[in-house]
Amino acid sequence: MPLHDPTPTIQPPIPKRRGHFKRLLGPRGGYRRWLPEASLALIVLILYAETIGYGYCKWNDEELVILTWREALNEAFYGLHVRPIWYFSYVITNSLGLSPHFDHVVNLILFIASAFLAHRVARVFLPERKRAFLVALTWILLPWNAYPASWIAQRNDLLIYVLGFLAILAFYRDCHGLSFLYLTGAVFSKVTVAFVPLFFVFKALRRRSWAITVCFTGLFLSYALLAFHNYVKYFPDGGGVGQLALPARVAVYPLHWLEHVFLLIVPLPFFVSYLQGFIYATGVVGLAVGCTLARRRQQAPGSRDLVAIALLTSALSLVSSELRICGFESLFWIILLVRHAENRKRMLTAISCALVLVAYVWGIQVTKPIFIAPENGTAGPRYFYPNGYYEVRKDAVLNLMRRGVQPGAGSTSQR
């Protein structure tokens, strides 16, 4: 008989169930794990801390900062835009104090949270720490991200950043219930991400997760039907595009999307000088030369996921191609670009990125002052971009399409 071993058997400790947010944010680590996020927060503060001193903008801000619960409910479900989360966010901040400085602090905090989550999303698709940090840094320096950071009324973009990024992180961490809740909040903050549920439907179908498929399909259909109902009932004329003849309308929607994709590559509205345009163009050419298809990394999701999210988010560019609403999809295009940068061309890519970032920062500095307005609202932005690009383009397109206006429809109104 074998001798009895008196040494007690040491049972391995039962791991504690990690909280949902800990699962989303990844494994634990020391201060180095938080260093990239701390650096991004510091950069955001350096760039946008001055916006705390901004006043209310005459265009939109003054209407939102006096909303009550009843008015928010009425606007959310009986107005053109189905954005209850966005409206309710103002009711909450209004109850805490009516001050433009407080509202700008709230936006700044949301933007820092967006930068934090953008870096975590980049880490999902880019295992390399340096590349993920480069993606997040480039994203927060996009000139069109100066609008949600500087303009109180564009808090809806900050909400879809925070909730949308959380939804993606939750899905890839297998927290599907949380992913559904976060994406529901994002969709009901702004229509920009209305098609993103279809991405989760596709992923769930491939995994044969029927319950998840039903949930995200229901989210997409319910929002689409509600938005369509409100659009038809409360906006029957369809705006300037709606007054065009059917052939002209069919032609102008694809042109909107093509213009939008082109402007993401060469953001013309932010070029206020030939020098800035030359610096940016040089950087883009360098990136095009320095980036090729790289080997697929098995530990990261495929590039098709990135393309699918970006394309689904850009679907609404068929209606409007303005860059100030393109921050969400921009993150995924940047990840896709950095993902395919070969190491042997690292120097060229780094120099090109530096040139592009210089032009980005330049664009931010000429964009932010648009939203400096006194509290009495006697001044405000006359247009969204410093060089009036969209105003000139709109007039040219409408003049070109004027032949297709239906008889008796009246003059086209501003989109």
C-alpha positions in Angstrom: 0.0 0.0 0.0 1.3 3.4 -0.7 2.1 5.6 2.3 -0.4 8.3 3.1 1.0 11.8 2.4 0.1 14.0 5.4 0.8 17.2 3.4 -2.6 18.9 2.8 -3.5 19.4 -0.8 -3.4 23.1 -1.7 -6.4 24.1 -3.7 -5.9 26.8 -6.2 -7.8 30.0 -5.3 -11.1 30.5 -7.0 -10.8 33.5 -9.3 -13.1 36.4 -8.4 -15.6 37.4 -11.0 -14.4 40.5 -12.7 -16.6 43.5 -13.1 -18.0 44.4 -16.4 -15.9 47.5 -16.8 -12.7 45.6 -15.8 -13.5 43.0 -18.5 -14.0 45.8 -21.1 -10.8 47.6 -20.2 -8.5 44.6 -20.4 -6.0 43.0 -18.0 -4.5 44.7 -15.0 -1.2 46.4 -15.1 1.0 49.0 -13.5 1.3 52.6 -14.2 2.7 51.9 -17.6 -0.7 50.6 -18.7 -2.3 53.9 -17.9 0.5 56.0 -19.3 -0.9 56.2 -22.9 -4.4 57.3 -21.6 -2.8 59.8 -19.3 -0.8 61.2 -22.1 -3.9 61.5 -24.3 -5.8 63.2 -21.6 -3.0 65.7 -21.1 -2.9 66.5 -24.9 -6.7 67.0 -24.9 -6.4 69.4 -22.0 -3.6 71.3 -23.7 -5.6 71.6 -26.9 -9.1 72.3 -25.5 -8.8 73.6 -22.0 -9.4 77.1 -23.3 -12.9 76.1 -24.4 -14.0 76.1 -20.8 -14.0 79.9 -21.1 -16.2 79.9 -24.2 -19.7 81.2 -24.0 -23.0 80.0 -25.5 -23.1 79.8 -29.3 -26.1 81.6 -30.9 -26.6 78.6 -33.2 -28.4 75.8 -31.1 -26.7 76.2 -27.7 -29.2 78.6 -26.3 -32.2 76.4 -27.1 -30.6 73.3 -25.6 -29.5 74.7 -22.3 -33.0 75.7 -21.2 -34.6 72.3 -22.0 -37.0 70.8 -19.4 -38.0 67.1 -19.2 -41.3 67.7 -20.9 -39.6 69.7 -23.7 -37.0 67.0 -24.1 -39.6 64.2 -24.4 -41.5 66.3 -26.9 -38.4 67.0 -29.1 -37.2 63.4 -28.8 -40.4 61.6 -30.0 -42.3 64.3 -31.9 -39.5 66.1 -33.7 -37.3 65.4 -36.7 -34.4 63.9 -34.8 -35.0 60.9 -32.6 -32.3 61.7 -30.0 -33.7 61.2 -26.5 -30.4 60.4 -24.9 -28.9 63.6 -26.3 -31.8 65.8 -25.2 -31.9 64.2 -21.7 -28.2 64.9 -21.2 -29.0 68.6 -21.4 -31.8 68.3 -19.0 -29.5 66.7 -16.5 -26.8 69.3 -16.8 -29.4 72.1 -16.8 -30.6 70.9 -13.4 -27.1 71.1 -12.1 -26.5 74.7 -13.2 -27.0 77.0 -16.1 -23.5 78.0 -17.1 -21.7 77.8 -20.4 -18.5 77.0 -18.5 -20.0 74.0 -16.8 -21.5 72.7 -20.1 -18.0 73.0 -21.7 -16.5 71.2 -18.8 -19.0 68.3 -19.4 -18.1 68.2 -23.1 -14.4 68.2 -22.2 -14.8 65.3 -19.8 -16.7 63.3 -22.4 -14.0 64.0 -25.0 -11.3 62.8 -22.6 -13.4 59.6 -22.0 -13.8 59.3 -25.8 -10.0 59.4 -26.3 -9.5 56.8 -23.5 -12.0 54.4 -25.1 -10.7 55.1 -28.6 -7.3 53.9 -27.5 -8.8 50.7 -26.0 -10.7 50.1 -29.3 -7.4 50.5 -31.1 -5.8 47.9 -28.8 -8.5 45.4 -29.9 -7.4 45.6 -33.5 -3.7 46.5 -33.0 -1.8 44.4 -30.5 1.2 46.7 -30.7 1.0 49.4 -28.0 2.9 52.1 -30.1 0.6 51.7 -33.1 -2.5 51.8 -30.9 -1.3 55.0 -29.2 -0.5 56.6 -32.7 -4.1 55.8 -33.8 -5.6 57.4 -30.7 -3.3 60.4 -30.9 -4.2 61.0 -34.6 -7.9 60.6 -33.9 -8.0 63.3 -31.2 -6.1 65.7 -33.4 -8.5 65.5 -36.3 -9.7 69.0 -37.0 -13.3 67.9 -37.2 -13.1 66.6 -33.6 -12.7 70.2 -32.6 -16.4 70.6 -33.0 -17.7 68.3 -30.4 -14.9 69.4 -28.1 -15.7 73.1 -28.6 -19.4 73.3 -29.4 -21.9 72.5 -26.6 -24.6 71.5 -29.1 -22.5 68.7 -30.6 -22.5 66.7 -27.5 -24.4 64.1 -29.4 -21.2 63.1 -31.2 -19.4 62.7 -27.8 -22.2 60.4 -26.6 -21.9 58.2 -29.7 -18.2 58.1 -29.2 -18.4 56.9 -25.6 -21.4 54.6 -26.0 -20.4 53.3 -29.4 -16.8 52.5 -28.4 -18.1 50.8 -25.2 -20.5 48.7 -27.3 -17.6 47.5 -29.6 -15.4 46.7 -26.6 -18.2 44.8 -24.9 -18.9 42.8 -28.0 -15.3 41.7 -28.4 -15.1 40.9 -24.7 -18.2 38.7 -25.1 -20.4 41.0 -22.9 -23.2 40.9 -25.5 -26.0 42.2 -23.2 -23.9 45.2 -22.3 -23.0 45.7 -25.9 -26.7 45.9 -26.8 -27.5 48.4 -24.1 -24.5 50.6 -25.0 -25.3 50.6 -28.7 -29.0 51.3 -28.0 -27.9 54.4 -26.1 -25.6 55.4 -29.0 -28.3 55.0 -31.6 -30.7 57.1 -29.6 -28.1 59.8 -29.2 -27.5 60.5 -32.9 -28.6 58.8 -36.2 -24.9 58.6 -37.3 -24.5 55.1 -35.9 -28.0 53.9 -36.9 -26.6 51.2 -39.3 -23.9 49.9 -36.9 -26.3 47.3 -35.4 -26.2 45.5 -38.7 -22.5 44.8 -38.1 -23.4 43.1 -34.8 -26.2 41.2 -36.6 -23.7 39.9 -39.2 -21.2 38.9 -36.4 -23.9 37.2 -34.4 -25.2 35.2 -37.5 -21.7 33.9 -38.2 -21.5 32.7 -34.5 -25.1 31.3 -34.8 -26.1 33.4 -31.8 -29.8 33.7 -32.6 -30.8 35.7 -29.5 -28.1 38.3 -30.1 -29.2 38.4 -33.8 -32.8 39.1 -32.8 -31.9 41.8 -30.3 -29.7 43.9 -32.7 -32.1 43.3 -35.6 -34.9 44.6 -33.5 -32.8 47.6 -32.5 -32.1 48.5 -36.1 -35.7 48.1 -37.3 -37.3 49.9 -34.4 -35.1 52.9 -34.7 -35.4 52.9 -38.5 -39.2 52.8 -38.4 -39.4 55.5 -35.7 -37.0 57.8 -37.6 -38.8 57.3 -40.9 -42.2 58.0 -39.3 -40.9 61.3 -37.8 -39.2 62.3 -41.0 -42.3 61.8 -43.1 -44.7 63.4 -40.6 -42.6 66.3 -39.4 -40.4 67.1 -42.3 -42.5 66.5 -45.4 -40.7 68.8 -47.8 -37.4 66.9 -47.4 -35.3 70.1 -47.5 -33.4 71.3 -50.5 -32.6 67.9 -51.8 -36.3 66.8 -51.4 -37.4 69.6 -53.8 -35.2 68.2 -56.7 -36.7 66.0 -59.4 -36.3 62.3 -58.9 -33.4 61.8 -61.4 -31.5 64.7 -59.9 -32.2 63.3 -56.4 -31.0 59.8 -57.3 -27.8 61.4 -58.7 -27.0 63.7 -55.8 -27.0 61.1 -53.1 -24.1 59.0 -54.4 -22.2 62.2 -55.1 -22.6 63.1 -51.5 -21.0 59.8 -50.4 -18.1 60.1 -52.9 -17.4 63.6 -51.8 -17.5 62.5 -48.1 -14.9 59.7 -48.7 -12.7 62.1 -50.7 -12.8 64.8 -48.0 -11.7 62.2 -45.4 -8.5 61.8 -47.4 -8.0 65.4 -48.3 -10.1 67.6 -45.9 -10.5 70.7 -48.0 -12.7 72.6 -45.6 -9.7 73.0 -43.2 -7.2 74.3 -45.7 -6.9 78.0 -45.0 -3.6 78.4 -46.8 -1.7 76.7 -49.6 1.1 75.9 -47.2 -1.1 73.9 -44.9 -2.5 72.1 -47.9 1.0 71.3 -49.2 2.1 70.0 -45.8 -0.9 67.7 -45.5 -0.7 66.5 -49.2 3.0 65.6 -48.7 2.1 63.6 -45.6 -0.7 61.7 -47.4 1.6 60.8 -50.3 4.2 59.5 -47.8 1.6 57.4 -46.1 0.4 56.0 -49.4 3.9 55.0 -50.3 4.8 53.7 -46.9 1.7 51.5 -46.3 1.1 48.2 -48.0 -0.9 45.1 -47.2 0.7 43.5 -44.1 0.5 39.9 -42.9 -2.7 39.2 -41.0 -2.3 38.9 -37.3 -4.2 36.0 -35.9 -4.5 37.5 -32.4 -6.5 40.5 -33.7 -9.9 40.7 -35.5 -9.8 40.9 -39.3 -9.6 44.0 -41.3 -13.1 43.3 -42.7 -14.5 44.2 -39.3 -12.9 47.7 -39.5 -14.1 48.3 -43.1 -17.6 47.1 -42.2 -18.0 49.5 -39.2 -16.5 52.4 -41.2 -18.8 51.9 -44.2 -21.9 51.4 -42.1 -21.2 54.6 -40.2 -20.6 56.5 -43.5 -23.9 55.3 -45.0 -25.7 58.4 -43.9 -23.1 60.5 -45.8 -25.5 59.9 -48.7 -27.5 62.7 -47.2 -24.8 65.0 -45.8 -21.0 64.9 -46.4 -20.0 67.4 -43.7 -16.8 66.3 -41.9 -18.0 67.5 -38.5 -20.1 64.4 -38.1 -17.5 61.9 -39.2 -15.5 61.3 -36.0 -16.8 57.8 -35.2 -15.9 56.3 -38.6 -12.6 58.1 -38.8 -11.2 56.1 -35.9 -11.7 52.9 -37.9 -10.2 54.2 -41.1 -7.1 55.3 -39.2 -6.8 51.9 -37.5 -7.0 50.3 -40.9 -4.3 52.5 -42.3 -1.9 52.0 -39.4 -2.6 48.3 -39.3 -1.2 47.9 -42.8 2.0 50.0 -42.3 5.0 47.7 -42.8 7.9 47.9 -40.3 10.5 48.2 -43.0 9.0 51.5 -44.0 8.6 52.8 -40.5 10.7 55.9 -40.9 8.8 57.1 -44.0 5.5 56.4 -42.3 6.5 58.2 -39.1 7.6 61.3 -41.0 4.4 61.3 -43.0 2.3 60.9 -39.9 4.2 63.9 -38.3 3.4 66.1 -41.4 -0.2 65.1 -41.3 -0.5 65.8 -37.6 1.1 69.2 -38.1 -1.6 70.0 -40.6 -4.2 68.6 -38.2 -3.1 70.8 -35.3 -3.0 73.7 -37.7 -6.6 73.0 -38.6 -7.7 72.8 -35.0 -6.2 76.2 -34.2 -8.2 77.8 -37.0 -11.4 75.9 -36.2 -11.8 76.4 -32.5 -12.2 80.2 -32.5 -15.4 79.9 -34.6 -17.2 78.8 -31.4 -16.0 81.6 -29.1 -19.3 83.6 -28.7 -20.4 85.9 -25.9 -23.0 84.6 -23.4 -25.6 87.1 -24.6 -25.6 85.4 -28.0 -25.1 88.5 -30.1 -22.5 86.8 -32.1 -22.0 83.3 -33.4 -20.6 81.2 -36.3 -22.0 82.2 -39.7 -20.7 78.9 -41.1 -19.2 75.7 -39.8 -15.8 75.9 -41.6 -13.3 78.7 -41.7 -13.0 78.9 -45.5 -16.7 78.7 -46.4 -16.1 75.5 -48.5 -19.5 74.0 -47.9 -21.4 77.3 -48.6 -19.6 77.6 -52.0 -20.1 74.0 -52.8 -23.8 74.1 -51.9 -24.5 77.1 -54.1 -22.7 75.4 -57.0 -24.5 72.1 -56.6 -27.9 73.8 -56.3 -27.3 76.0 -59.3 -26.3 72.9 -61.3 -29.4 71.0 -60.2 -31.8 74.0 -60.7 -32.8 72.6 -64.0 -34.1 69.5 -62.3 -36.3 71.3 -59.8 -39.9 70.3 -60.3 -42.3 73.1 -61.5 -44.0 74.8 -58.6 -41.8 73.3 -56.0 -40.4 76.6 -55.0 -36.8 77.6 -54.4 -34.4 75.2 -52.7 -33.8 75.8 -49.0 -30.6 75.4 -47.2 -29.8 71.8 -46.2 
